[in-house]
Amino acid sequence: MSILNQSEPFTLVLFGATGDLAKRKLFPAIYNLYLSNLLPDQFTVIGASRTPRTNDQFREAVHNSIQEFSRNKIHDEKKFAHFLESFFYSSTDINDVATYQEILSICNDREPKDIPANRLFYLSVGPELFGRVATNLNQTGLTNTTGWKRLIIEKPFGYNYDSAQELNVEIKKTFTEEETYRIDHYLGKEMVQNIEVIRFANAFLEPLWNHQYIENIQISASETVGVEERSGYYDEAGALRDMVQNHMLQLLMMVAMEPPSRFDETSIHEEKTKVLRAIRRVPKEQMAEYVVRGQYGEGKIKGKSLPAYRQEKNIPESSTTETYVALKFMIDNHRWAGVPFYIRTGKRMPMKATEIVVQFKELPQNLYSRDTKGLGPNLLVIRINPNEGVHLFMNTKRPGTFQQMKPVTLHYQDESNEIPEAYESLIQDAIVGDRTFFTHQDEVSHAWEITDPIYEAFQENIVSLSSYPSGSWGPVAADQLLASQEDHWWAVGDLEMQLKAIYDHEKEKEGIVK
Ligand code: BG6
């Protein structure tokens, strides 16, 4: 999150202002920025949507959304009333350029005359509308500002390489690449931004961060939810395009990139893009050695019976869309030669968690046990959610004995309620013009180059679709993907228990612990 130049007023025009994202994330984010004194004294939010609403009705909706979803609730009604005075509504038909006039006149009324007028356009609408909105903004003169103009868009940025290119061409007619802020909300998460600091501000880690000391890296994002109300989008997209093409590859880039020469946007992006370029391109015929896909069947989570994906509302009974995917990526560069990066993400899993586990190599010779597997490997765990934190697993001596080991964990976890939500950081960065944690066009393109052949292998059934029960950790084939390299998945969220179990089991085998 960047420090805001508080003197710079701006207008945020939000398309899709009556939608779910605005309600759950965007209004609370703006409110929390306001509470943290991170907004300038003069700012305006114009909600634009087709639904007719008065300013008062819109303000009431903003009030309700903040009461329900904000991490900070409303305690000072007077202050909150002042905050709401900056919110306006304009009923806008995205396809009808004439209806944009009202937005323009609100801008003109509200913007101070003696300083440059800055405008931020947030498109929380379907990607098929991005080009149309950009053109209409241009035609109305809304993008003809005396200050800066910026565009924020949400994924999906196309559905494959070609469509992403077309989308860029369309947007570039009105906004330059430097004015385009593509949100990947994972990049706004506190622990994701912390990856850089953990890596580059700790002298003991960076020398070990390579193929000589690291056995494998695992990135898992599990969700308990199913397809919910998004059947139309999700059944087209699937887990690969919904999660891997963007969020999971972004996490991989943050973990694998070289230290940038400077901590500026350009240097960081250059290094991230190099990672994508170095990811091994696997011919689709060999894809089954690298990828597993699954779809949830019936099952239970926390005792609640759940339907199979194909029984969900508006999902065709014959759908072959994957709700789970596990992949092995190889990064063919000097640092990562031979180190598998295992990625997995799925819906209807036992818990909601996102986690990165760095597994270090075993010691060349273990002095403490005849069976080197008796001790757990060192692990560095970066927990992105829930319970953001960093955990380092080490082996120590069991008190009072010499031959017996005990795995211990060094923890860092922020217990406060002060952690900003991803959208707070990202909206603030867009206001100050910092694109470090936004996705650049070349990242989008390379990411599609990586996922397009995988998608084709799905379509052609080169990678077959397995079923997994709701409430399980995915198809058995995902375990085999790692077993073929003599690796295994580390338990998400419950690593301490898993290590202890391995440790006790090995000790029992040796007759040390009864
Ligand atoms: C979105 C995906 O981008 O990320 C959703 O479209 C997914 O399918 C969500 O549920 C997960 O985000 P988070 O922040 O809850 O991990």
Boltz pocket constraint, residues with backbone or C-beta under 6 A from the ligand:
constraints:
  - pocket:
      binder: B
      contacts: [[A, 185], [A, 223], [A, 242], [A, 243], [A, 354]]
      max_distance: 6.0
